[in-house]
Amino acid sequence: MTSPTGPAAPVADHHGVTVGFDLDMTLIDSRPGIAAVFRSLSAETGVFIDADAAVSRLGPPLEQELANWFPASATAEMADRYRALYPDHAITPTVLLPGVPESIEAIRADGGRVLVITSKFAGNAALHLEHCGIVADVLVGWAYQDGKRDALTGNGAHAYVGDFVADMTSARAAGVTAIGVTTGPCGEAELIAAGADVILTDLREFPGWFERSKLFGWATRSR
């Protein structure tokens, strides 16, 4: 089985900050492609899956969504099949969300590093990054809640940007700045309740906020 952790760069000396990003609905809109995978899996197995409902709940691990449609005994097998179908159905329809290139450029111009930390299988996440032209210093896949916390602390992150409540709790647990974007299933109130320090409508607002804050000093809770 492929390792759940994708290509990673060692933590190097740098004068800027390290910012982590979630993938689905933070950097990319993968809903059309993911819906296509669910429809293909449904057609193949003969089991009804409401693909539109499924893509409205992106954030938790795949197995949690599949448990809505398959018995527990079949979930692992269906997850493997989903991931096998994924490259042929989900990559091409995916698009960057607004402000992503500018946000990454702002971090790199300041000498910083970019992490992508996602609950998605790392191999499929890497295909998305390549397709959308996103270059990350570190990609960590199959990470959720404590896994995201550990990836943030292990890579010396100063902040984590995500669209889901669990992204905010992971950032808080890691002692880093929690930046919520309202491009996914969670609204501003939910993200704040989960611990968001900053709320952005989308990543078009990130470069300006980053320039104002530079994330120095108050950017880490524990370091």
N, C-alpha and C positions, 0 to 999 in steps of 0.2 A: 504494500500500500504506500502511496506517496505520502511523504511527511506532511503533517498539517501546517508546518511552518515553511513559508516560501523563501525565495532568495533574500538573504539578509546581508547587510554591510555591517562591519564592526563599528562600535561607537568610537568615532574618531575625534581628534581635537578640532574644534571649530569655535568661532567667536560668536556665532548666532545661536538661535534657539532650535529646539527640536519639537515639531508639531505633528501630532498624529491625526489621522483622518479615518473615519469610517468610510465604507465604499458605497453600498447601495443607498441611494436617495440622499447621500451627502456629496459624493463626487460624481456619481453617475445615476441616470434614470434607466434602470434595468427592468422596469416593470413590463414593457412589451415582450422582451425576450423571455423573462421568467414565466410570464403567462403562457407563452408558446411552449415552453418546456412542460409545464403542467398539463396543457392540452394534449401534447404528444404522449405523456405518460398515461393520461386518462384513456386516450384512444387505444394504446397498447395493452392496457390491463383490463379495460372494460369497466373501470371504477370511476364514478362521477367525481370530478374535482371542479369546484367553482374557482376557476383561475382568477377571475376578477376580484373575488373576495380574498384569495390567497395573496395577491400582490398588494393589497391594501394593508397587509400586516407584516411587511418586510421588517426585519430586525432580529428576531430570535433565530436560533438554529433551525435549519431545514426540517429536522426530525420533528420539531414541535408542530410545524404546519402539516406535515404528512400524517401525523397522528389524528388529525381531523377527518381523514379520508380512508385510512387503512388501519387494520388491527395492529396492536403492538408487535405481534409476532412477525409482521411483514415490513415494519417501518425501516429497519436497517437495509433490507434488500431493495426497497423502493428508493431509499436515499442513494444507494449506489447506482441504481438505474437512472435516476434523475441526473446525477452528476455525469454519467456517461452520455446522456442525451444533450446535456447543456451546451457543449461547444458548437454543435450544429444548429442550435435554435436560438440561443440567448445572446451571442456576442454581437452579431451584425446589427440587430435592432437597437442596441444600447447607445445612448448619447451622453455626452458630458452635460452636467448641470451648469447653469450660468455662473461665471466667476471663477471656475476652477483653474484655468491656466494662469490667470492674474494672481490668484492666491498663492499658488506654488511659486511663481516668479517672485512675489514679495518676500517669501521666506528665503529663497535661494539668494536673492539680492542682498539680504542681510547676513549671508553666510550661514544660514540655518540648514536643517535637515528635515526631510519629509518622510513620515511613516504612514503606511496604510495598514490598518489593523481591522480585520473583518471576520465575521462568523462564517463567511463563505469558504469553501474548499479553495486552498491556495492556488492550485493549478488553474482553476477557472477564473479566479480573481486576477491572476497574471495575464490571462488572455484579454480580460477587460482593459487592464492598464495598457497593454500593447495596442489594442484596437483604438483606444481613445487618446493615445499619445501621452499618458501620464507616466512620468519617471519617478519612482519612489526609491529612497535610499534603503528602506527596509519594507518588506511585505510580510505580514504575519496573517495566516489564515486559520480557520477553525478556532477562533478566539471569541469568547463571549463572557461577559461579566468578569469573573476572576481571571479568565484568560486574557482579556483586554487589559485589566489592571496590571497583570504580570508583564505583559508586553510593553506597556507604557513605562513601568519602573525599570525593566531590564534594558530598555533602549534610551534611558535618560531623557524621557519626554518632559516638556514643560507644559504642554496643553494637548487636549484632545477635542476634536470637532466631530460631532455626530448629530443625527436626527432622531434618535430613539432614547427613551428614558434610561435604558440600561447603559447607554453610552455615557450618560451623565453620572450615573452611580459608579461606573468603572473609573471615570476620571477622578471623582471625589475620593474613591478608595485608593487610587494611586497617588493622591496628593498633588494633582496637577490642575490647571485651569480647565474648567468644563465649559465648552463653547457649543451651544445648541443652535442648530439651523432648522427652520420650520419648513423644509422641503420634503419631509417624510410624513409618517403617519401621526406624529405627535405635535401638538400645538404648543404655543409659548407657555401657557400655564402649566401644562404637564412637564415640560422640560425644566422650568424653574422649580417646580415641586420636587423634581428628581435631583436637584442640586446644581443646575446650570448657573454659572457665574455671568455669562454673556449670552444674549440671544441675538442671532442674526436672521433676517428674513431669508437670505440665501448667501452664497459665497461671494456675490458681487460686493457685499458690504465688508468682507474680510480684509482686503488690502488697506482700506482706509482705517479700519479699527486697528489693524496690526501696526500701521505707521504711527498712530497716535499712542499706542500702548508700548510697542516693541516687546511686550511680554517680559520685561525685565523687572526684577525686584519682587513684585507681588505675584508673579506668574506661577510660582510653585508654592504649594502649601507646606511641603515637608522638607524642602532643600534650602 
